[in-house]
């Protein structure tokens, strides 16, 4: 049981690292903030934004949860909900990227 939990935490860590690196790479190349969106000037642009949102979503969700309210405080509900969604999402993306890595490696 401990090995399975450690493996799940490792996969979540991989997914979150890929999401963070992808978010910062997107922001550096496009010179705009990364956000969850599906719009675009062309169909290819919309598909690119959708792909970026799928890969970078966990990191963006964590950032959205840490936004302050109007009076300068954090809402514990939004922090916990965004963390739950982000870590679940990062498990799925981490599982995908680890599967791709292992398929290429072996």
N, C-alpha and C positions, 0 to 999 in steps of 0.2 A: 504494500500500500504506500509506503514511503517513497519507493522508486517511482510509482505512477504520479504522485503529487510533485515530485521533483522534476520529472519529465514534463508535466503540464506547465510548471512554472518556467522551465527552460524554453518551451515552445512559446509561451506568452512573452518572455523576454526577447526572443528572436523577432517575433511579430512587432513588438513595440520599438525595437531598435530599427527595424526596416522602415516602420512608419515614420519615426523621427528623422532618420536620414533622408527618406524620400520627401518629407515635408520641407526640410531645410534646403534640399537640392532644388525642389520646385520653386520655392521662394527666391532662391538665388538666381535661378535661370529666368524666371518670369518677372521678377521684380515686383511682385504683388503678394499679398497675404494668401495663404492656402486656406480654403474653406470648403465645406461640403456643398457641392453644386453640380448641376447636370446641364447647365446652359453652355452655349457656344455660338460663335458666328457661323460656323459650318458644322456639318455632321461629324467631321473628323475632330473638330475642336470640342464638341459636346462629348464625344466618345473619350477623348483625352481627359477631360474634366471628370468624367465618371470613373475612369480607371484611376486617376489620381485620388479621387475621393475614397475609392475602395481600398487602395493601398495605404494611404496616409490618414484614413479615418480615425484609427485609435488615438493617434497623437493629437489630432484636431479636437476630438471629443474630450480628452484630458484638459486641453487648454480652455475649452468652453466651460468646463466645470469649475475652473479656478478664477473665472471672471468675477469681479466684485459687483455688489449691488450698488444702488444709488447712495446709500449711506456709508459705503466703504467697508462693509462686512461681507463675509462669504456665507452662502447658503449651504448648510451641511447636506441638505437634500440634493441639491444640484451636484455637489462634489461627489457624494456617494453614488448617485445615479450615473454620473458620467464615468466614474471609475469602474463601476460594474459593467457598463456598456463597452468601455474602451478595452478592458482586460479580456472580456469575452470575444470582442472583435479581433483583438491582437492574437488570441489563441487561434482563431480561424486563419488569419493571414500568416501567422507563424507556421502553422501546419502546412499551408500551401507552399510557402517558400522553402521549408525544410524538405517537403516532398520533392519539389523541383530540384533542390540541391542534391538530394540522395539519388534521384533518378539520373542526373547528369554524372554524378561522381561514380556510381557503381554500375 
